[in-house]
Amino acid sequence: MQEIEIGNKVKVARIMAELTQQELADLVGVTRQTIGLIEANKYNPTIKLCLMIATHTHTTLDELFWVEPEKEA
């Protein structure tokens, strides 16, 4: 099975919501490091965490996350 790449705009949404990584982490119940990893696209959050991030950044899931188009070999 081929892996898909998921893009995100969590950092942009967080900044637009005027939140630090720590503030967003506290709101959604994770560590600051987890938020940093999500922003760096090195951690795939659960759907529940995605929804919580969207709620606290006043965005939708579609605005935050998407599937990257496949790259041709």
PDB file of N, H, CA, C and O in Angstrom:
ATOM      1  N   MET A   1       0.840  -1.185   0.000  1.00  0.00           N
ATOM      2  CA  MET A   1       0.000   0.000   0.000  1.00  0.00           C
ATOM      3  C   MET A   1       0.880   1.242   0.000  1.00  0.00           C
ATOM      4  O   MET A   1       1.836   1.341   0.770  1.00  0.00           O
ATOM      5  N   GLN A   2       0.551   2.173  -0.860  1.00  0.00           N
ATOM      6  H   GLN A   2      -0.226   2.092  -1.486  1.00  0.00           H
ATOM      7  CA  GLN A   2       1.328   3.401  -0.964  1.00  0.00           C
ATOM      8  C   GLN A   2       0.906   4.386   0.123  1.00  0.00           C
ATOM      9  O   GLN A   2      -0.282   4.546   0.402  1.00  0.00           O
ATOM     10  N   GLU A   3       1.879   5.036   0.725  1.00  0.00           N
ATOM     11  H   GLU A   3       2.845   4.906   0.498  1.00  0.00           H
ATOM     12  CA  GLU A   3       1.577   6.038   1.739  1.00  0.00           C
ATOM     13  C   GLU A   3       1.151   7.334   1.075  1.00  0.00           C
ATOM     14  O   GLU A   3       1.638   7.683   0.000  1.00  0.00           O
ATOM     15  N   ILE A   4       0.243   8.040   1.718  1.00  0.00           N
ATOM     16  H   ILE A   4      -0.153   7.756   2.591  1.00  0.00           H
ATOM     17  CA  ILE A   4      -0.154   9.342   1.211  1.00  0.00           C
ATOM     18  C   ILE A   4       0.464  10.417   2.095  1.00  0.00           C
ATOM     19  O   ILE A   4       0.671  10.213   3.291  1.00  0.00           O
ATOM     20  N   GLU A   5       0.749  11.542   1.500  1.00  0.00           N
ATOM     21  H   GLU A   5       0.580  11.708   0.528  1.00  0.00           H
ATOM     22  CA  GLU A   5       1.275  12.670   2.260  1.00  0.00           C
ATOM     23  C   GLU A   5       0.139  13.626   2.568  1.00  0.00           C
ATOM     24  O   GLU A   5      -0.683  13.941   1.707  1.00  0.00           O
ATOM     25  N   ILE A   6       0.108  14.076   3.799  1.00  0.00           N
ATOM     26  H   ILE A   6       0.775  13.820   4.498  1.00  0.00           H
ATOM     27  CA  ILE A   6      -0.932  15.001   4.229  1.00  0.00           C
ATOM     28  C   ILE A   6      -0.278  16.338   4.534  1.00  0.00           C
ATOM     29  O   ILE A   6       0.660  16.414   5.327  1.00  0.00           O
ATOM     30  N   GLY A   7      -0.780  17.392   3.899  1.00  0.00           N
ATOM     31  H   GLY A   7      -1.542  17.330   3.254  1.00  0.00           H
ATOM     32  CA  GLY A   7      -0.280  18.734   4.157  1.00  0.00           C
ATOM     33  C   GLY A   7      -1.116  19.395   5.235  1.00  0.00           C
ATOM     34  O   GLY A   7      -2.258  19.003   5.475  1.00  0.00           O
ATOM     35  N   ASN A   8      -0.545  20.397   5.884  1.00  0.00           N
ATOM     36  H   ASN A   8       0.383  20.715   5.689  1.00  0.00           H
ATOM     37  CA  ASN A   8      -1.338  21.114   6.875  1.00  0.00           C
ATOM     38  C   ASN A   8      -0.913  22.568   6.988  1.00  0.00           C
ATOM     39  O   ASN A   8       0.207  22.945   6.645  1.00  0.00           O
ATOM     40  N   LYS A   9      -1.843  23.366   7.481  1.00  0.00           N
ATOM     41  H   LYS A   9      -2.753  23.060   7.760  1.00  0.00           H
ATOM     42  CA  LYS A   9      -1.610  24.788   7.724  1.00  0.00           C
ATOM     43  C   LYS A   9      -1.856  25.115   9.191  1.00  0.00           C
ATOM     44  O   LYS A   9      -2.370  26.184   9.520  1.00  0.00           O
ATOM     45  N   VAL A  10      -1.490  24.198  10.059  1.00  0.00           N
ATOM     46  H   VAL A  10      -1.072  23.330   9.792  1.00  0.00           H
ATOM     47  CA  VAL A  10      -1.733  24.398  11.494  1.00  0.00           C
ATOM     48  C   VAL A  10      -0.962  25.612  12.005  1.00  0.00           C
ATOM     49  O   VAL A  10      -1.502  26.407  12.775  1.00  0.00           O
ATOM     50  N   LYS A  11       0.284  25.763  11.590  1.00  0.00           N
ATOM     51  H   LYS A  11       0.723  25.118  10.965  1.00  0.00           H
ATOM     52  CA  LYS A  11       1.083  26.891  12.076  1.00  0.00           C
ATOM     53  C   LYS A  11       0.457  28.222  11.663  1.00  0.00           C
ATOM     54  O   LYS A  11       0.357  29.143  12.474  1.00  0.00           O
ATOM     55  N   VAL A  12       0.044  28.320  10.417  1.00  0.00           N
ATOM     56  H   VAL A  12       0.126  27.573   9.759  1.00  0.00           H
ATOM     57  CA  VAL A  12      -0.575  29.553   9.927  1.00  0.00           C
ATOM     58  C   VAL A  12      -1.857  29.839  10.706  1.00  0.00           C
ATOM     59  O   VAL A  12      -2.089  30.969  11.138  1.00  0.00           O
ATOM     60  N   ALA A  13      -2.682  28.818  10.882  1.00  0.00           N
ATOM     61  H   ALA A  13      -2.494  27.900  10.532  1.00  0.00           H
ATOM     62  CA  ALA A  13      -3.941  28.995  11.614  1.00  0.00           C
ATOM     63  C   ALA A  13      -3.683  29.401  13.060  1.00  0.00           C
ATOM     64  O   ALA A  13      -4.385  30.251  13.608  1.00  0.00           O
ATOM     65  N   ARG A  14      -2.674  28.790  13.672  1.00  0.00           N
ATOM     66  H   ARG A  14      -2.104  28.100  13.226  1.00  0.00           H
ATOM     67  CA  ARG A  14      -2.342  29.116  15.069  1.00  0.00           C
ATOM     68  C   ARG A  14      -1.906  30.567  15.192  1.00  0.00           C
ATOM     69  O   ARG A  14      -2.331  31.274  16.106  1.00  0.00           O
ATOM     70  N   ILE A  15      -1.061  31.007  14.275  1.00  0.00           N
ATOM     71  H   ILE A  15      -0.716  30.433  13.533  1.00  0.00           H
ATOM     72  CA  ILE A  15      -0.581  32.394  14.309  1.00  0.00           C
ATOM     73  C   ILE A  15      -1.736  33.362  14.060  1.00  0.00           C
ATOM     74  O   ILE A  15      -1.841  34.394  14.722  1.00  0.00           O
ATOM     75  N   MET A  16      -2.604  33.024  13.100  1.00  0.00           N
ATOM     76  H   MET A  16      -2.519  32.185  12.562  1.00  0.00           H
ATOM     77  CA  MET A  16      -3.760  33.880  12.817  1.00  0.00           C
ATOM     78  C   MET A  16      -4.703  33.972  14.023  1.00  0.00           C
ATOM     79  O   MET A  16      -5.367  34.989  14.221  1.00  0.00           O
ATOM     80  N   ALA A  17      -4.756  32.910  14.820  1.00  0.00           N
ATOM     81  H   ALA A  17      -4.216  32.084  14.659  1.00  0.00           H
ATOM     82  CA  ALA A  17      -5.581  32.900  16.031  1.00  0.00           C
ATOM     83  C   ALA A  17      -4.853  33.550  17.208  1.00  0.00           C
ATOM     84  O   ALA A  17      -5.379  33.607  18.320  1.00  0.00           O
ATOM     85  N   GLU A  18      -3.634  34.041  16.950  1.00  0.00           N
ATOM     86  H   GLU A  18      -3.207  33.995  16.047  1.00  0.00           H
ATOM     87  CA  GLU A  18      -2.811  34.710  17.965  1.00  0.00           C
ATOM     88  C   GLU A  18      -2.550  33.801  19.172  1.00  0.00           C
ATOM     89  O   GLU A  18      -2.675  34.208  20.327  1.00  0.00           O
ATOM     90  N   LEU A  19      -2.179  32.549  18.855  1.00  0.00           N
ATOM     91  H   LEU A  19      -2.077  32.218  17.917  1.00  0.00           H
ATOM     92  CA  LEU A  19      -1.849  31.578  19.894  1.00  0.00           C
ATOM     93  C   LEU A  19      -0.403  31.137  19.751  1.00  0.00           C
ATOM     94  O   LEU A  19       0.103  31.004  18.637  1.00  0.00           O
ATOM     95  N   THR A  20       0.260  30.912  20.871  1.00  0.00           N
ATOM     96  H   THR A  20      -0.151  31.020  21.776  1.00  0.00           H
ATOM     97  CA  THR A  20       1.580  30.294  20.835  1.00  0.00           C
ATOM     98  C   THR A  20       1.381  28.783  20.743  1.00  0.00           C
ATOM     99  O   THR A  20       0.272  28.283  20.932  1.00  0.00           O
ATOM    100  N   GLN A  21       2.459  28.065  20.452  1.00  0.00           N
ATOM    101  H   GLN A  21       3.359  28.472  20.298  1.00  0.00           H
ATOM    102  CA  GLN A  21       2.367  26.608  20.453  1.00  0.00           C
ATOM    103  C   GLN A  21       1.908  26.111  21.819  1.00  0.00           C
ATOM    104  O   GLN A  21       1.079  25.204  21.901  1.00  0.00           O
ATOM    105  N   GLN A  22       2.435  26.693  22.885  1.00  0.00           N
ATOM    106  H   GLN A  22       3.108  27.429  22.818  1.00  0.00           H
ATOM    107  CA  GLN A  22       2.074  26.265  24.236  1.00  0.00           C
ATOM    108  C   GLN A  22       0.609  26.532  24.530  1.00  0.00           C
ATOM    109  O   GLN A  22      -0.070  25.690  25.118  1.00  0.00           O
ATOM    110  N   GLU A  23       0.113  27.697  24.127  1.00  0.00           N
ATOM    111  H   GLU A  23       0.664  28.381  23.650  1.00  0.00           H
ATOM    112  CA  GLU A  23      -1.294  28.022  24.373  1.00  0.00           C
ATOM    113  C   GLU A  23      -2.222  27.053  23.642  1.00  0.00           C
ATOM    114  O   GLU A  23      -3.194  26.567  24.220  1.00  0.00           O
ATOM    115  N   LEU A  24      -1.922  26.771  22.370  1.00  0.00           N
ATOM    116  H   LEU A  24      -1.132  27.165  21.901  1.00  0.00           H
ATOM    117  CA  LEU A  24      -2.749  25.822  21.621  1.00  0.00           C
ATOM    118  C   LEU A  24      -2.658  24.433  22.245  1.00  0.00           C
ATOM    119  O   LEU A  24      -3.665  23.736  22.372  1.00  0.00           O
ATOM    120  N   ALA A  25      -1.455  24.037  22.631  1.00  0.00           N
ATOM    121  H   ALA A  25      -0.637  24.603  22.528  1.00  0.00           H
ATOM    122  CA  ALA A  25      -1.270  22.730  23.272  1.00  0.00           C
ATOM    123  C   ALA A  25      -2.119  22.625  24.539  1.00  0.00           C
ATOM    124  O   ALA A  25      -2.772  21.606  24.762  1.00  0.00           O
ATOM    125  N   ASP A  26      -2.113  23.657  25.360  1.00  0.00           N
ATOM    126  H   ASP A  26      -1.582  24.484  25.179  1.00  0.00           H
ATOM    127  CA  ASP A  26      -2.902  23.655  26.589  1.00  0.00           C
ATOM    128  C   ASP A  26      -4.396  23.549  26.284  1.00  0.00           C
ATOM    129  O   ASP A  26      -5.125  22.844  26.981  1.00  0.00           O
ATOM    130  N   LEU A  27      -4.846  24.245  25.252  1.00  0.00           N
ATOM    131  H   LEU A  27      -4.253  24.818  24.686  1.00  0.00           H
ATOM    132  CA  LEU A  27      -6.264  24.225  24.881  1.00  0.00           C
ATOM    133  C   LEU A  27      -6.724  22.850  24.406  1.00  0.00           C
ATOM    134  O   LEU A  27      -7.854  22.443  24.675  1.00  0.00           O
ATOM    135  N   VAL A  28      -5.849  22.135  23.698  1.00  0.00           N
ATOM    136  H   VAL A  28      -4.931  22.466  23.480  1.00  0.00           H
ATOM    137  CA  VAL A  28      -6.255  20.843  23.120  1.00  0.00           C
ATOM    138  C   VAL A  28      -5.752  19.643  23.917  1.00  0.00           C
ATOM    139  O   VAL A  28      -6.069  18.503  23.577  1.00  0.00           O
ATOM    140  N   GLY A  29      -4.976  19.880  24.970  1.00  0.00           N
ATOM    141  H   GLY A  29      -4.719  20.805  25.247  1.00  0.00           H
ATOM    142  CA  GLY A  29      -4.570  18.804  25.868  1.00  0.00           C
ATOM    143  C   GLY A  29      -3.396  17.962  25.399  1.00  0.00           C
ATOM    144  O   GLY A  29      -3.341  16.761  25.662  1.00  0.00           O
ATOM    145  N   VAL A  30      -2.447  18.599  24.696  1.00  0.00           N
ATOM    146  H   VAL A  30      -2.491  19.575  24.482  1.00  0.00           H
ATOM    147  CA  VAL A  30      -1.221  17.901  24.287  1.00  0.00           C
ATOM    148  C   VAL A  30      -0.025  18.751  24.701  1.00  0.00           C
ATOM    149  O   VAL A  30      -0.189  19.825  25.280  1.00  0.00           O
ATOM    150  N   THR A  31       1.176  18.268  24.402  1.00  0.00           N
ATOM    151  H   THR A  31       1.309  17.395  23.932  1.00  0.00           H
ATOM    152  CA  THR A  31       2.373  19.043  24.728  1.00  0.00           C
ATOM    153  C   THR A  31       2.701  20.030  23.606  1.00  0.00           C
ATOM    154  O   THR A  31       2.232  19.890  22.477  1.00  0.00           O
ATOM    155  N   ARG A  32       3.505  21.014  23.938  1.00  0.00           N
ATOM    156  H   ARG A  32       3.887  21.128  24.855  1.00  0.00           H
ATOM    157  CA  ARG A  32       3.972  21.971  22.942  1.00  0.00           C
ATOM    158  C   ARG A  32       4.749  21.248  21.853  1.00  0.00           C
ATOM    159  O   ARG A  32       4.673  21.609  20.679  1.00  0.00           O
ATOM    160  N   GLN A  33       5.497  20.225  22.249  1.00  0.00           N
ATOM    161  H   GLN A  33       5.559  19.932  23.203  1.00  0.00           H
ATOM    162  CA  GLN A  33       6.283  19.467  21.282  1.00  0.00           C
ATOM    163  C   GLN A  33       5.382  18.775  20.255  1.00  0.00           C
ATOM    164  O   GLN A  33       5.729  18.693  19.076  1.00  0.00           O
ATOM    165  N   THR A  34       4.238  18.284  20.700  1.00  0.00           N
ATOM    166  H   THR A  34       3.956  18.351  21.657  1.00  0.00           H
ATOM    167  CA  THR A  34       3.296  17.645  19.775  1.00  0.00           C
ATOM    168  C   THR A  34       2.797  18.645  18.748  1.00  0.00           C
ATOM    169  O   THR A  34       2.707  18.320  17.564  1.00  0.00           O
ATOM    170  N   ILE A  35       2.474  19.847  19.177  1.00  0.00           N
ATOM    171  H   ILE A  35       2.547  20.111  20.138  1.00  0.00           H
ATOM    172  CA  ILE A  35       2.027  20.883  18.234  1.00  0.00           C
ATOM    173  C   ILE A  35       3.149  21.180  17.244  1.00  0.00           C
ATOM    174  O   ILE A  35       2.894  21.320  16.048  1.00  0.00           O
ATOM    175  N   GLY A  36       4.380  21.278  17.724  1.00  0.00           N
ATOM    176  H   GLY A  36       4.587  21.165  18.696  1.00  0.00           H
ATOM    177  CA  GLY A  36       5.525  21.524  16.844  1.00  0.00           C
ATOM    178  C   GLY A  36       5.693  20.422  15.806  1.00  0.00           C
ATOM    179  O   GLY A  36       5.978  20.698  14.640  1.00  0.00           O
ATOM    180  N   LEU A  37       5.517  19.176  16.229  1.00  0.00           N
ATOM    181  H   LEU A  37       5.285  18.952  17.175  1.00  0.00           H
ATOM    182  CA  LEU A  37       5.640  18.047  15.301  1.00  0.00           C
ATOM    183  C   LEU A  37       4.516  18.047  14.265  1.00  0.00           C
ATOM    184  O   LEU A  37       4.749  17.733  13.098  1.00  0.00           O
ATOM    185  N   ILE A  38       3.307  18.394  14.685  1.00  0.00           N
ATOM    186  H   ILE A  38       3.118  18.649  15.633  1.00  0.00           H
ATOM    187  CA  ILE A  38       2.191  18.486  13.739  1.00  0.00           C
ATOM    188  C   ILE A  38       2.485  19.577  12.714  1.00  0.00           C
ATOM    189  O   ILE A  38       2.307  19.367  11.515  1.00  0.00           O
ATOM    190  N   GLU A  39       2.931  20.735  13.179  1.00  0.00           N
ATOM    191  H   GLU A  39       3.076  20.906  14.154  1.00  0.00           H
ATOM    192  CA  GLU A  39       3.241  21.846  12.274  1.00  0.00           C
ATOM    193  C   GLU A  39       4.349  21.480  11.293  1.00  0.00           C
ATOM    194  O   GLU A  39       4.335  21.931  10.148  1.00  0.00           O
ATOM    195  N   ALA A  40       5.304  20.671  11.729  1.00  0.00           N
ATOM    196  H   ALA A  40       5.316  20.304  12.659  1.00  0.00           H
ATOM    197  CA  ALA A  40       6.420  20.247  10.877  1.00  0.00           C
ATOM    198  C   ALA A  40       6.057  19.037  10.008  1.00  0.00           C
ATOM    199  O   ALA A  40       6.889  18.522   9.262  1.00  0.00           O
ATOM    200  N   ASN A  41       4.805  18.597  10.120  1.00  0.00           N
ATOM    201  H   ASN A  41       4.129  19.015  10.726  1.00  0.00           H
ATOM    202  CA  ASN A  41       4.310  17.453   9.352  1.00  0.00           C
ATOM    203  C   ASN A  41       5.065  16.160   9.685  1.00  0.00           C
ATOM    204  O   ASN A  41       5.287  15.313   8.819  1.00  0.00           O
ATOM    205  N   LYS A  42       5.456  16.028  10.966  1.00  0.00           N
ATOM    206  H   LYS A  42       5.276  16.716  11.669  1.00  0.00           H
ATOM    207  CA  LYS A  42       6.176  14.840  11.415  1.00  0.00           C
ATOM    208  C   LYS A  42       5.344  13.993  12.369  1.00  0.00           C
ATOM    209  O   LYS A  42       5.830  13.000  12.911  1.00  0.00           O
ATOM    210  N   TYR A  43       4.095  14.386  12.571  1.00  0.00           N
ATOM    211  H   TYR A  43       3.700  15.193  12.131  1.00  0.00           H
ATOM    212  CA  TYR A  43       3.190  13.640  13.446  1.00  0.00           C
ATOM    213  C   TYR A  43       1.789  13.762  12.874  1.00  0.00           C
ATOM    214  O   TYR A  43       1.327  14.864  12.581  1.00  0.00           O
ATOM    215  N   ASN A  44       1.110  12.628  12.714  1.00  0.00           N
ATOM    216  H   ASN A  44       1.485  11.732  12.953  1.00  0.00           H
ATOM    217  CA  ASN A  44      -0.268  12.631  12.218  1.00  0.00           C
ATOM    218  C   ASN A  44      -1.225  12.566  13.403  1.00  0.00           C
ATOM    219  O   ASN A  44      -1.332  11.531  14.061  1.00  0.00           O
ATOM    220  N   PRO A  45      -1.920  13.667  13.675  1.00  0.00           N
ATOM    221  CA  PRO A  45      -2.826  13.695  14.819  1.00  0.00           C
ATOM    222  C   PRO A  45      -4.088  12.878  14.564  1.00  0.00           C
ATOM    223  O   PRO A  45      -4.452  12.609  13.420  1.00  0.00           O
ATOM    224  N   THR A  46      -4.741  12.492  15.646  1.00  0.00           N
ATOM    225  H   THR A  46      -4.445  12.711  16.576  1.00  0.00           H
ATOM    226  CA  THR A  46      -6.023  11.796  15.541  1.00  0.00           C
ATOM    227  C   THR A  46      -7.069  12.764  15.011  1.00  0.00           C
ATOM    228  O   THR A  46      -6.876  13.979  15.042  1.00  0.00           O
ATOM    229  N   ILE A  47      -8.166  12.225  14.532  1.00  0.00           N
ATOM    230  H   ILE A  47      -8.323  11.237  14.508  1.00  0.00           H
ATOM    231  CA  ILE A  47      -9.244  13.080  14.034  1.00  0.00           C
ATOM    232  C   ILE A  47      -9.790  13.957  15.163  1.00  0.00           C
ATOM    233  O   ILE A  47     -10.159  15.110  14.940  1.00  0.00           O
ATOM    234  N   LYS A  48      -9.835  13.405  16.365  1.00  0.00           N
ATOM    235  H   LYS A  48      -9.535  12.468  16.546  1.00  0.00           H
ATOM    236  CA  LYS A  48     -10.307  14.189  17.515  1.00  0.00           C
ATOM    237  C   LYS A  48      -9.403  15.396  17.746  1.00  0.00           C
ATOM    238  O   LYS A  48      -9.886  16.508  17.957  1.00  0.00           O
ATOM    239  N   LEU A  49      -8.090  15.174  17.706  1.00  0.00           N
ATOM    240  H   LEU A  49      -7.697  14.270  17.534  1.00  0.00           H
ATOM    241  CA  LEU A  49      -7.153  16.274  17.903  1.00  0.00           C
ATOM    242  C   LEU A  49      -7.261  17.280  16.753  1.00  0.00           C
ATOM    243  O   LEU A  49      -7.189  18.488  16.981  1.00  0.00           O
ATOM    244  N   CYS A  50      -7.430  16.796  15.535  1.00  0.00           N
ATOM    245  H   CYS A  50      -7.488  15.815  15.350  1.00  0.00           H
ATOM    246  CA  CYS A  50      -7.610  17.696  14.385  1.00  0.00           C
ATOM    247  C   CYS A  50      -8.828  18.594  14.586  1.00  0.00           C
ATOM    248  O   CYS A  50      -8.775  19.797  14.335  1.00  0.00           O
ATOM    249  N   LEU A  51      -9.921  17.993  15.042  1.00  0.00           N
ATOM    250  H   LEU A  51      -9.964  17.015  15.246  1.00  0.00           H
ATOM    251  CA  LEU A  51     -11.143  18.765  15.280  1.00  0.00           C
ATOM    252  C   LEU A  51     -10.951  19.791  16.388  1.00  0.00           C
ATOM    253  O   LEU A  51     -11.451  20.912  16.292  1.00  0.00           O
ATOM    254  N   MET A  52     -10.237  19.417  17.425  1.00  0.00           N
ATOM    255  H   MET A  52      -9.830  18.506  17.503  1.00  0.00           H
ATOM    256  CA  MET A  52      -9.977  20.348  18.530  1.00  0.00           C
ATOM    257  C   MET A  52      -9.106  21.510  18.064  1.00  0.00           C
ATOM    258  O   MET A  52      -9.355  22.657  18.432  1.00  0.00           O
ATOM    259  N   ILE A  53      -8.088  21.221  17.256  1.00  0.00           N
ATOM    260  H   ILE A  53      -7.886  20.288  16.956  1.00  0.00           H
ATOM    261  CA  ILE A  53      -7.230  22.282  16.719  1.00  0.00           C
ATOM    262  C   ILE A  53      -8.059  23.215  15.840  1.00  0.00           C
ATOM    263  O   ILE A  53      -7.942  24.436  15.946  1.00  0.00           O
ATOM    264  N   ALA A  54      -8.891  22.646  14.978  1.00  0.00           N
ATOM    265  H   ALA A  54      -8.986  21.654  14.893  1.00  0.00           H
ATOM    266  CA  ALA A  54      -9.737  23.456  14.106  1.00  0.00           C
ATOM    267  C   ALA A  54     -10.662  24.354  14.927  1.00  0.00           C
ATOM    268  O   ALA A  54     -10.831  25.531  14.609  1.00  0.00           O
ATOM    269  N   THR A  55     -11.249  23.810  15.964  1.00  0.00           N
ATOM    270  H   THR A  55     -11.111  22.854  16.223  1.00  0.00           H
ATOM    271  CA  THR A  55     -12.153  24.589  16.813  1.00  0.00           C
ATOM    272  C   THR A  55     -11.439  25.771  17.448  1.00  0.00           C
ATOM    273  O   THR A  55     -11.953  26.889  17.446  1.00  0.00           O
ATOM    274  N   HIS A  56     -10.258  25.524  17.989  1.00  0.00           N
ATOM    275  H   HIS A  56      -9.840  24.616  17.991  1.00  0.00           H
ATOM    276  CA  HIS A  56      -9.543  26.581  18.718  1.00  0.00           C
ATOM    277  C   HIS A  56      -8.822  27.568  17.804  1.00  0.00           C
ATOM    278  O   HIS A  56      -8.407  28.635  18.256  1.00  0.00           O
ATOM    279  N   THR A  57      -8.666  27.226  16.525  1.00  0.00           N
ATOM    280  H   THR A  57      -9.003  26.359  16.157  1.00  0.00           H
ATOM    281  CA  THR A  57      -8.068  28.173  15.574  1.00  0.00           C
ATOM    282  C   THR A  57      -9.128  28.783  14.657  1.00  0.00           C
ATOM    283  O   THR A  57      -8.807  29.520  13.725  1.00  0.00           O
ATOM    284  N   HIS A  58     -10.396  28.466  14.933  1.00  0.00           N
ATOM    285  H   HIS A  58     -10.657  27.867  15.690  1.00  0.00           H
ATOM    286  CA  HIS A  58     -11.532  29.021  14.182  1.00  0.00           C
ATOM    287  C   HIS A  58     -11.423  28.724  12.690  1.00  0.00           C
ATOM    288  O   HIS A  58     -11.650  29.594  11.849  1.00  0.00           O
ATOM    289  N   THR A  59     -11.071  27.479  12.381  1.00  0.00           N
ATOM    290  H   THR A  59     -10.886  26.772  13.064  1.00  0.00           H
ATOM    291  CA  THR A  59     -10.940  27.032  10.996  1.00  0.00           C
ATOM    292  C   THR A  59     -11.722  25.737  10.822  1.00  0.00           C
ATOM    293  O   THR A  59     -12.317  25.221  11.768  1.00  0.00           O
ATOM    294  N   THR A  60     -11.710  25.221   9.600  1.00  0.00           N
ATOM    295  H   THR A  60     -11.227  25.640   8.831  1.00  0.00           H
ATOM    296  CA  THR A  60     -12.326  23.927   9.337  1.00  0.00           C
ATOM    297  C   THR A  60     -11.232  22.904   9.066  1.00  0.00           C
ATOM    298  O   THR A  60     -10.078  23.267   8.837  1.00  0.00           O
ATOM    299  N   LEU A  61     -11.591  21.640   9.091  1.00  0.00           N
ATOM    300  H   LEU A  61     -12.529  21.345   9.276  1.00  0.00           H
ATOM    301  CA  LEU A  61     -10.617  20.599   8.764  1.00  0.00           C
ATOM    302  C   LEU A  61     -10.090  20.780   7.351  1.00  0.00           C
ATOM    303  O   LEU A  61      -8.899  20.593   7.103  1.00  0.00           O
ATOM    304  N   ASP A  62     -10.971  21.144   6.417  1.00  0.00           N
ATOM    305  H   ASP A  62     -11.939  21.295   6.618  1.00  0.00           H
ATOM    306  CA  ASP A  62     -10.544  21.357   5.030  1.00  0.00           C
ATOM    307  C   ASP A  62      -9.510  22.468   4.914  1.00  0.00           C
ATOM    308  O   ASP A  62      -8.608  22.398   4.079  1.00  0.00           O
ATOM    309  N   GLU A  63      -9.640  23.483   5.743  1.00  0.00           N
ATOM    310  H   GLU A  63     -10.373  23.540   6.421  1.00  0.00           H
ATOM    311  CA  GLU A  63      -8.671  24.583   5.710  1.00  0.00           C
ATOM    312  C   GLU A  63      -7.330  24.166   6.314  1.00  0.00           C
ATOM    313  O   GLU A  63      -6.283  24.677   5.916  1.00  0.00           O
ATOM    314  N   LEU A  64      -7.359  23.256   7.258  1.00  0.00           N
ATOM    315  H   LEU A  64      -8.209  22.841   7.582  1.00  0.00           H
ATOM    316  CA  LEU A  64      -6.139  22.852   7.968  1.00  0.00           C
ATOM    317  C   LEU A  64      -5.374  21.709   7.318  1.00  0.00           C
ATOM    318  O   LEU A  64      -4.144  21.724   7.286  1.00  0.00           O
ATOM    319  N   PHE A  65      -6.093  20.720   6.800  1.00  0.00           N
ATOM    320  H   PHE A  65      -7.093  20.708   6.825  1.00  0.00           H
ATOM    321  CA  PHE A  65      -5.444  19.487   6.332  1.00  0.00           C
ATOM    322  C   PHE A  65      -5.930  19.113   4.939  1.00  0.00           C
ATOM    323  O   PHE A  65      -7.089  19.343   4.593  1.00  0.00           O
ATOM    324  N   TRP A  66      -5.046  18.540   4.151  1.00  0.00           N
ATOM    325  H   TRP A  66      -4.105  18.353   4.432  1.00  0.00           H
ATOM    326  CA  TRP A  66      -5.392  18.050   2.816  1.00  0.00           C
ATOM    327  C   TRP A  66      -4.415  16.966   2.413  1.00  0.00           C
ATOM    328  O   TRP A  66      -3.340  16.840   2.999  1.00  0.00           O
ATOM    329  N   VAL A  67      -4.788  16.180   1.410  1.00  0.00           N
ATOM    330  H   VAL A  67      -5.662  16.282   0.934  1.00  0.00           H
ATOM    331  CA  VAL A  67      -3.914  15.132   0.872  1.00  0.00           C
ATOM    332  C   VAL A  67      -3.107  15.742  -0.264  1.00  0.00           C
ATOM    333  O   VAL A  67      -3.656  16.337  -1.192  1.00  0.00           O
ATOM    334  N   GLU A  68      -1.793  15.580  -0.168  1.00  0.00           N
ATOM    335  H   GLU A  68      -1.348  15.096   0.585  1.00  0.00           H
ATOM    336  CA  GLU A  68      -0.905  16.092  -1.218  1.00  0.00           C
ATOM    337  C   GLU A  68      -1.069  15.252  -2.486  1.00  0.00           C
ATOM    338  O   GLU A  68      -1.225  14.033  -2.402  1.00  0.00           O
ATOM    339  N   PRO A  69      -1.034  15.888  -3.651  1.00  0.00           N
ATOM    340  CA  PRO A  69      -1.111  15.108  -4.899  1.00  0.00           C
ATOM    341  C   PRO A  69       0.075  14.143  -5.003  1.00  0.00           C
ATOM    342  O   PRO A  69       1.173  14.438  -4.531  1.00  0.00           O
ATOM    343  N   GLU A  70      -0.169  12.972  -5.636  1.00  0.00           N
ATOM    344  H   GLU A  70      -1.061  12.732  -6.019  1.00  0.00           H
ATOM    345  CA  GLU A  70       0.895  12.000  -5.809  1.00  0.00           C
ATOM    346  C   GLU A  70       1.957  12.532  -6.756  1.00  0.00           C
ATOM    347  O   GLU A  70       1.652  13.163  -7.768  1.00  0.00           O
ATOM    348  N   LYS A  71       3.204  12.267  -6.409  1.00  0.00           N
ATOM    349  H   LYS A  71       3.452  11.755  -5.587  1.00  0.00           H
ATOM    350  CA  LYS A  71       4.321  12.673  -7.268  1.00  0.00           C
ATOM    351  C   LYS A  71       4.620  11.541  -8.239  1.00  0.00           C
ATOM    352  O   LYS A  71       4.640  10.370  -7.859  1.00  0.00           O
ATOM    353  N   GLU A  72       4.848  11.898  -9.477  1.00  0.00           N
ATOM    354  H   GLU A  72       4.832  12.849  -9.785  1.00  0.00           H
ATOM    355  CA  GLU A  72       5.182  10.874 -10.471  1.00  0.00           C
ATOM    356  C   GLU A  72       6.618  10.425 -10.293  1.00  0.00           C
ATOM    357  O   GLU A  72       7.495  11.237 -10.001  1.00  0.00           O
ATOM    358  N   ALA A  73       6.861   9.137 -10.467  1.00  0.00           N
ATOM    359  H   ALA A  73       6.148   8.477 -10.704  1.00  0.00           H
ATOM    360  CA  ALA A  73       8.209   8.574 -10.281  1.00  0.00           C
ATOM    361  C   ALA A  73       9.110   8.885 -11.438  1.00  0.00           C
ATOM    362  O   ALA A  73      10.274   8.485 -11.439  1.00  0.00           O
TER     363      ALA A  73
END
